[in-house]
Amino acid sequence: MSDASIQAGLRRVSDLEPDAPLPASDPELLARIRDEIARDGPMTMARFMELALYDPQAGYYTREPGTAASGPGGDGDFLTAPEGHPIFGWALARRLERAWEELGRPDRFVVREHGAGRGALASAILGGLRRSASQLLEVIHYQAIDVSPRAARAFAARIEAAGLQAFVEPADARPAPGAVIANELLDALPVHQVVGGDDGQVRERFVTLPADHSGDAGAEPVLACSTGAPSTPRLAERLAREGVELAPGQVAEVCLDLDDWVAAATRPLERGQLIVIDYGADAASLYAASRGSTLRAYHRHRVHDDPLVAIGRQDLTAHVDLTALDAAARAAGLTPGIATTQAGYLADLGLGELLVSLQQGPTADLGAYLQAKAAVVRLLDPRATGRFAVREFER
């Protein structure tokens, strides 16, 4: 089976419109990747993503960006729900208040947000509790967990500007009742890329150096892909456990890091909820032959299918395997709870009521209402983020 067949259906960067240029890869990061491949042989896509996204010096999420915007936001590469409008966080604040009540109002309620970023969700949740004069504010301890030092600085500045610093504390692992939140986080965990073989066996796709990697004079060095025997039997075992059989030449992704993340993130959760919001599907749908690869790259609100360019300068994501998530949660001792879409979840939390409240009272502001209404439409639209999956698990 040739790499040409594996590439079938993938839209390369060269197919993008000319008005959507991509930046060059970070030269030092690209050099380290190429050196590692030259030393150790073909690199798994999971290892490549680990470096491209989380390398301490030049990873997309961890680098110091200088003047270049990156990450969520209108001036960045993609827009998450919390960045769109705080009403999303106001709704989640209601869920946390309900969880606190269900646990019998403990006098210490710890919220650990993984991938807290620049604090959009935290400030909205805490602001929503303050807005509703919730008694939960008297006992909440909000902990932000993020791999990025620059995000941590932005988080602290945002929380301080909103006057919410009294409710935030450094992250720790002390057991406590509360909630663990992962909003649009799991899609950025590194994934292995697998390929269906002509003999029915699972193959793996690796990042390599091209046969002739001298390149044109002055051109950026390139990377290529090859296929070979899987780097670990866990890939075939995961697919077999989920009843998945890949068609010959079918490319798909498997996230083995998911199990460890769920176990580690919920270990300090004494009682309460794990709340996951992300784009994904159950295994039967995710690995259907008609779907193919879900690995995507994002830059300046444009999406394409080539992870091997703009390394360290573009986001990389893949759809979450919800069947694997359910299994990982059970293995961590959690019980499945709510399983719905973002649209259904937010509707149940009274998103409509929150929107209407902006039209009422002495502080009613038509401009603020219209801005929130536009955000609500996007949050509920099944063609946009309304189709995102929401999973809750309980302990």
VEXBAVEX-554539 format. One record per residue: residue number from 1; residue in three letters; z, x, y of N, C-alpha, C in turn. Coordinates in steps of 0.02 Angstrom, whole numbers. Atoms other than C-alpha are relative to their C-alpha. Layout:
<segus>
n	res	n_pz	n_px	n_py	ca_pz	ca_px	ca_py	c_pz	c_px	c_py
NUM	Ala	Z	X	Y	Z	X	Y	Z	X	Y
...
</segus>
This chain:
<segus>
n	res	n_pz	n_px	n_py	ca_pz	ca_px	ca_py	c_pz	c_px	c_py
1	Met	0	43	-59	0	0	0	0	45	62
2	Ser	8	-43	-59	-53	75	166	43	-24	57
3	Asp	-37	20	-61	40	77	331	-40	-51	39
4	Ala	41	48	-37	-108	-21	399	18	-71	-20
5	Ser	-18	68	22	-59	-171	293	69	-19	25
6	Ile	-67	15	-25	122	-156	349	-3	-19	74
7	Gln	6	12	-71	67	-156	530	-35	-66	16
8	Ala	38	61	-12	-36	-314	508	44	-52	34
9	Gly	-36	53	-36	18	-448	630	47	24	53
10	Leu	-44	-25	-52	123	-333	740	-40	14	63
11	Arg	34	-9	-64	72	-336	922	26	64	31
12	Arg	-20	-64	-25	73	-158	985	4	1	77
13	Val	-7	-5	-72	117	-101	1161	-68	3	34
14	Ser	67	-6	-30	-67	-61	1192	-32	-68	11
15	Asp	28	67	-8	-101	-248	1177	31	-37	59
16	Leu	-32	33	-56	15	-290	1322	-46	1	61
17	Glu	38	2	-62	-56	-339	1490	11	64	40
18	Pro	-6	-63	-38	-88	-190	1605	54	-2	53
19	Asp	-51	3	-52	40	-254	1729	71	3	-30
20	Ala	-66	-6	32	182	-227	1604	10	70	-28
21	Pro	-7	-69	24	200	-37	1595	69	12	-29
22	Leu	-64	-20	29	336	38	1488	16	71	22
23	Pro	-18	-68	-20	433	192	1539	-8	48	-58
24	Ala	2	-51	52	421	355	1444	67	2	-36
25	Ser	-63	-9	37	550	388	1309	44	52	34
26	Asp	-44	-53	-24	703	487	1356	-18	64	-37
27	Pro	26	-59	34	638	662	1321	50	36	-45
28	Glu	-50	-34	41	801	736	1256	16	-40	-62
29	Leu	-14	43	58	835	587	1143	-58	3	-49
30	Leu	59	-4	44	657	590	1075	-1	67	-36
31	Ala	-1	-66	32	674	777	1042	52	3	-55
32	Arg	-52	0	52	837	750	947	-21	-39	-61
33	Ile	24	41	56	758	614	841	-51	39	-40
34	Arg	52	-38	35	608	722	801	30	60	-37
35	Asp	-32	-56	33	719	871	761	37	-22	-64
36	Glu	-36	25	58	825	766	643	-48	-17	-57
37	Ile	50	16	51	671	702	552	-29	64	-31
38	Ala	27	-64	26	601	879	538	50	34	-46
39	Arg	-52	-33	40	767	938	467	17	-40	-64
40	Asp	-27	40	55	819	792	356	-52	-44	-35
41	Gly	51	42	30	657	701	318	-3	-68	34
42	Pro	9	65	-31	603	522	356	66	-36	15
43	Met	-61	32	-25	732	422	454	-4	-75	-10
44	Thr	0	73	7	783	243	414	-5	-32	69
45	Met	3	35	-64	750	116	550	70	-13	27
46	Ala	-69	11	-22	937	84	553	26	62	37
47	Arg	-21	-61	-33	970	265	597	-36	9	67
48	Phe	39	-5	-62	831	263	726	30	-47	53
49	Met	-29	47	-48	906	107	808	68	23	24
50	Glu	-66	-26	-20	1079	185	806	-7	51	55
51	Leu	11	-51	-51	1012	331	906	-30	-31	63
52	Ala	35	28	-58	896	231	1019	45	-45	42
53	Leu	-43	47	-37	1031	105	1066	68	30	18
54	Tyr	-69	-19	-8	1196	197	1048	13	75	3
55	Asp	-11	-71	-10	1168	384	1066	45	10	61
56	Pro	-47	-6	-56	1314	440	1177	-30	22	66
57	Gln	29	-26	-62	1205	531	1302	-58	-42	26
58	Ala	63	30	-23	1043	433	1305	-17	-67	-31
59	Gly	13	65	31	1059	271	1205	-9	-54	52
60	Tyr	14	54	-47	998	112	1288	64	-31	27
61	Tyr	-62	33	-22	1173	37	1294	52	49	27
62	Thr	-53	-47	-16	1271	196	1323	-17	51	55
63	Arg	20	-50	-49	1170	303	1443	21	-20	71
64	Glu	-11	12	-71	1206	319	1628	-69	-13	29
65	Pro	68	17	-18	1055	229	1702	-26	28	66
66	Gly	24	-23	-65	1047	308	1874	-23	-60	41
67	Thr	24	55	-42	940	195	1982	-37	-52	-42
68	Ala	38	47	42	853	110	1834	45	-54	-27
69	Ala	-39	56	26	918	-63	1791	-13	-6	-75
70	Ser	8	14	70	948	-103	1609	54	-49	-21
71	Gly	-49	48	24	1039	-232	1506	-15	-69	27
72	Pro	11	69	-21	1062	-415	1549	-2	-9	75
73	Gly	2	17	-71	1028	-496	1715	-70	-6	27
74	Gly	65	9	-30	887	-543	1830	-33	66	19
75	Asp	28	-65	-19	867	-360	1881	-4	47	-60
76	Gly	0	-42	60	876	-297	1701	-58	-16	-46
77	Asp	53	7	49	780	-320	1541	1	-68	-35
78	Phe	-5	66	33	842	-488	1475	57	-38	33
79	Leu	-50	43	-32	950	-634	1529	40	-36	-54
80	Thr	-43	35	47	1098	-691	1425	28	-63	33
81	Ala	-26	63	-26	1179	-862	1443	55	11	52
82	Pro	-52	-9	-52	1334	-798	1537	-27	26	65
83	Glu	29	-26	-61	1225	-705	1661	-37	-54	38
84	Gly	38	53	-33	1126	-863	1696	42	-42	46
85	His	-45	41	-41	1274	-963	1762	69	-2	-33
86	Pro	-67	2	31	1465	-966	1737	15	-64	-37
87	Ile	-15	63	34	1455	-1145	1672	1	9	-76
88	Phe	-3	-16	71	1422	-1071	1500	70	22	-20
89	Gly	-68	-23	13	1589	-981	1507	52	-55	11
90	Trp	-45	55	-11	1674	-1135	1577	5	-43	-63
91	Ala	1	40	61	1622	-1229	1420	38	36	-56
92	Leu	-37	-37	52	1686	-1090	1305	74	2	15
93	Ala	-71	3	-17	1850	-1093	1401	32	-62	-29
94	Arg	-25	62	30	1869	-1272	1342	13	10	-75
95	Arg	-8	-11	72	1844	-1215	1162	62	43	-14
96	Leu	-58	-42	10	1975	-1079	1180	65	-39	12
97	Glu	-59	42	-13	2098	-1203	1254	14	-45	-59
98	Arg	-8	43	58	2067	-1319	1107	28	40	-59
99	Ala	-24	-43	55	2094	-1174	985	74	16	9
100	Trp	-70	-15	-15	2257	-1130	1070	44	-60	-18
101	Glu	-37	60	17	2316	-1310	1052	5	-8	-76
102	Glu	1	8	73	2264	-1314	868	48	49	-34
103	Leu	-46	-50	28	2370	-1158	837	72	-12	19
104	Gly	-69	17	-20	2524	-1240	912	23	35	63
105	Arg	-15	-31	-65	2514	-1156	1083	43	63	-7
106	Pro	-39	-62	6	2573	-981	1034	10	32	69
107	Asp	-16	-29	-66	2653	-881	1175	-38	65	13
108	Arg	46	-56	-11	2526	-740	1153	-66	-18	-34
109	Phe	65	21	26	2342	-786	1132	-51	53	22
110	Val	43	-57	-16	2224	-637	1122	-73	-18	-12
111	Val	72	10	6	2038	-657	1155	-33	68	1
112	Arg	35	-64	4	1936	-507	1099	-75	-14	3
113	Glu	71	10	-8	1758	-511	1165	-36	65	-17
114	His	38	-59	20	1644	-387	1076	-68	-2	36
115	Gly	61	-1	-40	1495	-331	1178	11	-34	67
116	Ala	-20	35	-62	1583	-386	1337	-43	19	59
117	Gly	47	-18	-53	1458	-293	1446	31	3	68
118	Arg	-22	-5	-69	1476	-314	1632	49	-54	21
119	Gly	-54	47	-15	1602	-455	1619	-22	-69	20
120	Ala	23	67	-21	1494	-608	1650	35	-55	-38
121	Leu	-32	52	40	1568	-707	1506	75	-1	12
122	Ala	-72	-3	-11	1747	-647	1531	19	-32	66
123	Ser	-17	28	-66	1748	-690	1716	-12	-75	1
124	Ala	13	72	1	1672	-860	1680	53	-37	-41
125	Ile	-51	32	41	1796	-901	1541	67	-3	38
126	Leu	-64	-1	-37	1948	-846	1641	-5	-41	64
127	Gly	10	41	-59	1876	-925	1798	1	-74	-16
128	Gly	-1	70	20	1849	-1087	1703	70	-25	-15
129	Leu	-69	20	13	2029	-1090	1644	38	-8	66
130	Arg	-33	6	-66	2087	-1059	1823	-25	-62	36
131	Arg	30	58	-33	1968	-1192	1886	31	-65	-23
132	Ser	-28	62	29	2044	-1322	1769	76	1	-1
133	Ala	-73	-7	-1	2223	-1261	1799	29	-3	-70
134	Ser	-21	1	69	2241	-1232	1612	64	40	-10
135	Gln	-61	-35	16	2412	-1184	1545	-13	61	-46
136	Leu	17	-57	41	2323	-1063	1428	2	65	40
137	Leu	-1	-60	-42	2314	-942	1575	68	35	-1
138	Glu	-67	-29	0	2501	-916	1559	11	47	-59
139	Val	-13	-40	61	2483	-835	1386	-62	37	-24
140	Ile	62	-32	23	2303	-773	1372	1	75	15
141	His	8	-73	-8	2269	-587	1349	-73	15	-20
142	Tyr	71	-9	12	2084	-548	1366	-15	74	-9
143	Gln	16	-69	15	2020	-388	1287	-76	8	-6
144	Ala	72	-13	0	1845	-321	1319	-15	60	-44
145	Ile	18	-55	45	1765	-214	1183	-75	13	8
146	Asp	70	-17	-12	1604	-123	1224	-9	76	-10
147	Val	12	-71	14	1523	43	1178	-19	39	63
148	Ser	27	-32	-59	1464	79	1355	53	13	54
149	Pro	-47	-16	-55	1574	171	1482	-21	-32	66
150	Arg	22	29	-63	1465	109	1625	11	-76	0
151	Ala	-15	72	4	1484	-71	1562	74	-12	12
152	Ala	-72	8	-10	1672	-47	1558	18	4	74
153	Arg	-13	-5	-72	1671	8	1740	-23	-62	36
154	Ala	26	61	-32	1563	-140	1790	43	-60	-17
155	Phe	-45	55	21	1676	-257	1691	63	-1	43
156	Ala	-62	-4	-39	1832	-196	1780	-12	-20	73
157	Ala	15	16	-70	1749	-211	1951	-11	-75	8
158	Arg	15	72	-5	1689	-388	1916	65	-41	-6
159	Ile	-63	36	10	1858	-446	1852	46	6	61
160	Glu	-42	-10	-59	1948	-370	2000	-26	-39	60
161	Ala	29	37	-56	1826	-447	2124	16	-75	-5
162	Ala	-15	71	11	1863	-617	2047	75	-14	0
163	Gly	-72	9	-1	2051	-588	2055	28	-22	-67
164	Leu	-19	21	67	2069	-607	1866	32	56	-41
165	Gln	-24	-58	37	2139	-436	1820	67	-10	-35
166	Ala	-66	12	31	2311	-506	1777	-6	-27	-71
167	Phe	9	31	66	2237	-590	1623	-36	46	-49
168	Val	38	-47	41	2147	-436	1555	44	60	-18
169	Glu	-37	-57	23	2223	-295	1453	-44	46	-42
170	Pro	40	-45	42	2157	-141	1360	-3	-26	-72
171	Ala	8	22	69	2090	-175	1187	48	37	-46
172	Asp	-43	-30	51	2210	-144	1042	-10	-36	-66
173	Ala	9	30	66	2224	-187	859	63	-35	-25
174	Arg	-61	35	21	2392	-274	859	-17	-70	-25
175	Pro	14	68	24	2386	-431	751	27	-52	48
176	Ala	-20	53	-45	2393	-588	856	-44	-61	-11
177	Pro	43	59	2	2331	-767	858	-48	2	59
178	Gly	48	1	-55	2178	-797	964	-70	-13	-23
179	Ala	70	11	16	1990	-784	953	-38	66	8
180	Val	47	-56	-5	1854	-655	926	-68	-30	19
181	Ile	64	27	-24	1692	-687	1022	-54	53	-4
182	Ala	59	-43	1	1522	-610	989	-60	-41	24
183	Asn	56	38	-28	1391	-683	1104	-60	46	9
184	Glu	62	-40	-2	1215	-611	1079	16	74	-10
185	Leu	-19	-68	17	1289	-455	1001	-29	22	-67
186	Leu	18	-21	67	1248	-454	816	-75	14	-7
187	Asp	72	-14	3	1060	-454	848	-15	73	18
188	Ala	11	-70	-20	1081	-277	917	31	50	-49
189	Leu	-24	-46	51	1162	-205	760	-61	33	-33
190	Pro	57	-33	32	1049	-75	677	-20	-34	-65
191	Val	26	31	61	939	-143	538	-46	48	-38
192	His	50	-34	42	844	-68	393	-62	-44	-2
193	Gln	62	39	5	662	-120	383	-26	8	-71
194	Val	22	-1	69	605	-168	209	-70	-30	-5
195	Val	69	22	10	433	-204	138	-7	-24	-73
196	Gly	13	24	68	379	-307	-12	-54	44	-33
197	Gly	48	-41	35	291	-197	-140	-48	-41	-42
198	Asp	49	35	42	138	-243	-240	27	-14	-70
199	Asp	-30	8	67	245	-225	-398	61	-45	1
200	Gly	-58	44	-6	377	-346	-334	64	36	18
201	Gln	-59	-39	-17	499	-205	-293	6	6	77
202	Val	-13	-9	-71	579	-180	-124	-13	72	20
203	Arg	13	-65	-29	516	-33	-23	34	2	69
204	Glu	-31	-6	-66	587	35	140	-48	35	47
205	Arg	42	-30	-52	500	80	302	42	51	38
206	Phe	-35	-55	-32	548	246	380	-37	23	63
207	Val	29	-32	-59	519	331	548	-13	73	-18
208	Thr	19	-68	18	426	495	525	-38	33	57
209	Leu	46	-35	-44	326	626	616	-70	-10	-27
210	Pro	68	9	25	138	595	607	-26	64	-33
211	Ala	27	-58	35	34	710	496	-22	54	50
212	Asp	19	-46	-54	-40	789	653	40	-19	61
213	His	-45	20	-55	101	783	779	-1	49	57
214	Ser	5	-45	-58	39	912	900	-11	-39	64
215	Gly	11	43	-58	-22	774	1017	-46	30	52
216	Asp	40	-25	-55	-131	788	1170	44	40	47
217	Ala	-36	-41	-48	-81	917	1297	30	-44	55
218	Gly	-33	38	-52	46	840	1415	20	-70	-21
219	Ala	-16	68	22	61	679	1313	70	-1	-32
220	Glu	-65	7	31	228	613	1252	-7	6	-76
221	Pro	3	-5	74	260	664	1069	9	-69	-31
222	Val	-2	66	30	238	518	952	38	1	-66
223	Leu	-30	11	65	325	449	799	-45	-47	-40
224	Ala	40	42	44	250	359	651	45	-34	-51
225	Cys	-37	34	52	303	252	504	-30	15	-68
226	Ser	23	-7	69	293	276	316	44	-44	-44
227	Thr	-41	39	46	357	183	165	18	42	-60
228	Gly	-23	-37	58	455	245	17	54	-38	-37
229	Ala	-55	31	37	594	209	-105	58	-14	47
230	Pro	-56	17	-44	744	123	-25	52	55	5
231	Ser	-52	-50	-11	877	235	50	65	-17	-34
232	Thr	-61	24	33	1012	131	-34	-16	-61	-42
233	Pro	12	60	42	1015	4	-177	28	-64	31
234	Arg	-30	59	-31	1114	-111	-63	-52	-46	32
235	Leu	53	42	-31	952	-171	18	-27	-50	-50
236	Ala	26	45	52	879	-243	-143	55	-47	-24
237	Glu	-56	42	23	1051	-305	-194	13	-58	49
238	Arg	-10	53	-50	1072	-402	-31	-53	-54	-7
239	Leu	54	49	6	901	-485	-48	5	-39	-65
240	Ala	-6	35	64	929	-526	-231	57	-50	2
241	Arg	-58	44	-5	1099	-601	-194	-17	-63	40
242	Glu	19	57	-41	1018	-714	-66	-61	-37	-28
243	Gly	57	33	31	876	-762	-183	-66	12	36
244	Val	59	-15	-40	745	-677	-75	-49	44	-40
245	Glu	53	-40	29	580	-612	-144	-53	10	54
246	Leu	49	-15	-52	468	-526	-17	-70	0	-29
247	Ala	70	-2	21	281	-552	-30	-28	71	8
248	Pro	29	-67	-8	174	-395	-52	-20	13	73
249	Gly	16	-18	-69	161	-309	118	42	-34	52
250	Gln	-42	35	-49	289	-424	199	55	46	27
251	Val	-51	-42	-33	400	-332	325	58	-44	23
252	Ala	-59	38	-20	577	-391	356	57	49	16
253	Glu	-56	-42	-19	745	-327	415	63	-20	-38
254	Val	-64	12	33	914	-310	328	53	38	39
255	Cys	-54	-31	-38	1073	-276	427	60	11	-47
256	Leu	-57	-16	43	1199	-189	314	64	11	40
257	Asp	-59	-11	-42	1316	-154	461	39	-64	13
258	Leu	-31	64	-15	1355	-339	475	67	-8	-36
259	Asp	-61	9	40	1485	-337	336	58	39	30
260	Asp	-53	-41	-28	1584	-194	411	21	-25	69
261	Trp	-18	25	-67	1575	-268	586	47	-60	-5
262	Val	-42	60	7	1647	-436	532	70	19	-23
263	Ala	-65	-20	26	1786	-353	433	42	34	54
264	Ala	-37	-37	-51	1835	-236	575	19	-44	59
265	Ala	-12	40	-60	1820	-362	716	54	-52	-11
266	Thr	-48	54	13	1928	-493	631	66	24	-31
267	Arg	-62	-27	29	2060	-377	557	61	-15	43
268	Pro	-59	15	-41	2176	-400	708	12	-75	11
269	Leu	-5	72	-11	2148	-589	706	51	-30	-49
270	Glu	-53	27	43	2312	-658	637	-15	-73	-19
271	Arg	21	70	10	2260	-840	658	-49	-16	57
272	Gly	46	19	-53	2117	-918	754	-72	0	-23
273	Gln	71	8	12	1927	-916	767	-40	63	13
274	Leu	55	-45	-16	1781	-799	755	-57	-44	24
275	Ile	54	40	-29	1645	-871	868	-61	45	9
276	Val	62	-39	-4	1469	-802	847	-55	-44	28
277	Ile	57	35	-30	1323	-857	956	-58	50	3
278	Asp	55	-47	3	1154	-777	924	-62	-35	-26
279	Tyr	59	28	31	976	-806	872	-5	27	-71
280	Gly	2	-18	70	955	-806	685	-18	-60	-42
281	Ala	19	53	47	920	-909	530	32	15	-67
282	Asp	-24	-13	67	979	-931	353	-53	40	-38
283	Ala	44	-47	35	902	-814	224	-66	-32	-21
284	Ala	61	32	24	777	-940	156	-52	-4	55
285	Ser	46	5	-57	701	-962	329	-17	69	29
286	Leu	10	-66	-30	725	-785	393	-49	43	-39
287	Tyr	43	-42	42	635	-707	246	-60	-38	-29
288	Ala	61	34	20	498	-836	227	-60	44	16
289	Ala	58	-43	-9	330	-749	208	-37	-14	66
290	Ser	35	19	-62	263	-843	359	33	29	62
291	Arg	-36	-26	-59	394	-765	475	-14	74	12
292	Gly	11	-72	-9	377	-578	445	56	33	38
293	Ser	-50	-40	-35	468	-448	547	25	-36	62
294	Thr	-29	27	-62	588	-505	685	23	55	46
295	Leu	-20	-56	-43	617	-332	758	-41	-1	64
296	Arg	34	6	-65	577	-343	944	31	48	50
297	Ala	-22	-43	-54	590	-235	1098	-5	-38	65
298	Tyr	-2	34	-64	635	-296	1273	3	50	57
299	His	-2	-41	-60	597	-217	1440	-24	-42	59
300	Arg	16	38	-61	598	-303	1610	-25	-71	-17
301	His	14	70	19	597	-477	1530	-67	-8	-36
302	Arg	60	3	41	444	-435	1426	19	19	-71
303	Val	-15	-14	70	447	-433	1236	-62	28	-35
304	His	56	-26	40	339	-331	1117	29	23	-67
305	Asp	-18	-13	70	343	-266	938	2	74	-19
306	Asp	2	-71	17	343	-76	950	66	33	19
307	Pro	-63	-33	-15	515	5	935	-6	75	13
308	Leu	7	-73	-2	444	181	936	-25	27	66
309	Val	18	-22	-68	405	190	1122	59	-15	46
310	Ala	-54	12	-50	516	192	1278	68	8	-32
311	Ile	-61	-9	39	653	259	1166	59	16	46
312	Gly	-57	-6	-44	822	241	1250	-8	-39	65
313	Arg	15	36	-62	740	138	1388	-15	-74	-11
314	Gln	12	71	15	713	-29	1299	49	-24	-52
315	Asp	-46	30	48	823	-148	1203	-37	-14	-65
316	Leu	28	16	65	794	-174	1017	44	-51	-35
317	Thr	-39	52	32	847	-330	923	-36	-24	-63
318	Ala	29	34	58	820	-421	759	42	-62	-14
319	His	-35	63	13	865	-598	705	58	11	-49
320	Val	-59	-5	41	1035	-620	624	-10	-41	-64
321	Asp	1	34	65	1042	-665	439	64	-40	-6
322	Leu	-60	42	-1	1162	-813	445	31	-7	-69
323	Thr	-27	2	68	1179	-817	256	44	61	-12
324	Ala	-40	-61	6	1239	-637	260	63	-4	43
325	Leu	-58	8	-44	1355	-679	406	53	-43	-34
326	Asp	-47	44	35	1434	-821	306	35	38	-56
327	Ala	-28	-38	55	1459	-705	157	49	52	24
328	Ala	-44	-51	-28	1535	-568	264	65	-31	25
329	Ala	-60	33	-24	1656	-691	342	45	-20	-58
330	Arg	-40	18	59	1712	-755	172	34	62	-29
331	Ala	-28	-62	27	1737	-576	113	58	26	43
332	Ala	-53	-21	-46	1847	-546	266	58	-49	1
333	Gly	-54	48	5	1957	-693	218	-3	-57	49
334	Leu	8	54	-48	1887	-818	343	-30	-61	-34
335	Thr	26	64	25	1845	-1001	313	-54	-25	47
336	Pro	53	26	-44	1680	-1072	377	24	-61	39
337	Gly	-16	58	-42	1699	-1195	521	-64	-30	26
338	Ile	58	31	-32	1572	-1262	645	-63	41	-14
339	Ala	66	-31	8	1389	-1224	607	-50	-45	34
340	Thr	43	44	-39	1272	-1292	739	-45	43	44
341	Thr	41	-35	-49	1154	-1246	880	39	7	65
342	Gln	-32	-7	-65	1202	-1188	1053	-2	-65	39
343	Ala	6	64	-35	1139	-1352	1123	52	-49	-23
344	Gly	-50	47	27	1248	-1455	1007	71	21	16
345	Tyr	-66	-27	-12	1397	-1342	1031	22	-13	72
346	Leu	-17	8	-70	1393	-1347	1220	6	-74	19
347	Ala	-5	72	-13	1363	-1534	1223	68	-26	-23
348	Asp	-65	22	26	1518	-1559	1115	58	25	44
349	Leu	-52	-28	-44	1617	-1451	1237	-2	-31	70
350	Gly	2	35	-64	1570	-1565	1381	-37	35	55
351	Leu	39	-35	-51	1439	-1462	1469	-25	-48	53
352	Gly	23	51	-47	1371	-1620	1549	54	-20	50
353	Glu	-56	18	-44	1542	-1665	1619	12	55	51
354	Leu	-10	-55	-45	1560	-1492	1692	-53	1	55
355	Leu	54	2	-50	1392	-1510	1778	13	-55	51
356	Val	-13	56	-45	1436	-1680	1850	57	15	48
357	Ser	-58	-15	-42	1601	-1611	1916	-19	39	62
358	Leu	22	-38	-58	1503	-1500	2035	-24	-46	56
359	Gln	22	48	-50	1445	-1657	2125	58	-39	30
360	Gln	-57	42	-20	1619	-1726	2148	52	41	39
361	Gly	-56	-31	-35	1769	-1690	2258	-20	29	67
362	Pro	12	-26	-68	1786	-1610	2429	-41	65	1
363	Thr	37	-63	1	1704	-1448	2372	-70	-9	-29
364	Ala	66	12	28	1545	-1531	2307	-54	36	41
365	Asp	51	-41	-32	1394	-1422	2345	-66	-15	-36
366	Leu	64	19	30	1217	-1486	2314	-37	61	-26
367	Gly	35	-61	20	1146	-1311	2307	29	29	-64
368	Ala	-33	-25	60	1275	-1255	2179	-15	-45	-60
369	Tyr	15	47	54	1243	-1412	2077	-71	12	-27
370	Leu	69	-9	22	1055	-1384	2072	-9	66	-37
371	Gln	3	-65	35	1079	-1202	2022	29	-7	-70
372	Ala	-32	10	65	1196	-1253	1881	-43	-44	-45
373	Lys	42	45	40	1078	-1392	1826	-58	38	-32
374	Ala	54	-40	28	936	-1269	1804	24	43	-58
375	Ala	-28	-40	54	1049	-1158	1698	14	-43	-61
376	Val	-16	45	55	1105	-1306	1593	-63	-20	-39
377	Val	63	17	34	925	-1355	1556	-20	56	-48
378	Arg	18	-57	43	893	-1180	1488	48	6	-59
379	Leu	-49	-6	53	1055	-1179	1388	-10	-50	-55
380	Leu	8	54	48	1011	-1342	1302	-71	-5	-28
381	Asp	70	6	19	822	-1322	1287	-12	32	-69
382	Pro	12	-30	66	775	-1299	1102	-56	51	0
383	Arg	52	-50	-6	626	-1197	1160	25	64	32
384	Ala	-31	-59	-30	743	-1076	1248	63	17	-40
385	Thr	-60	-21	35	923	-1030	1206	37	-57	-35
386	Gly	-32	57	33	971	-1206	1149	-5	3	-76
387	Arg	8	-4	72	908	-1163	975	42	55	-31
388	Phe	-42	-54	27	1026	-1014	957	50	-30	-49
389	Ala	-48	23	49	1142	-1027	809	71	14	24
390	Val	-72	-9	-13	1330	-1050	831	36	-6	-66
391	Arg	-41	1	61	1448	-1008	690	73	13	19
392	Glu	-72	-12	-7	1637	-1025	691	30	10	-68
393	Phe	-37	-13	61	1751	-956	558	74	2	18
394	Glu	-71	8	-15	1938	-984	545	43	41	-46
395	Arg	-52	-32	41	2090	-891	485	67	-33	15
</segus>
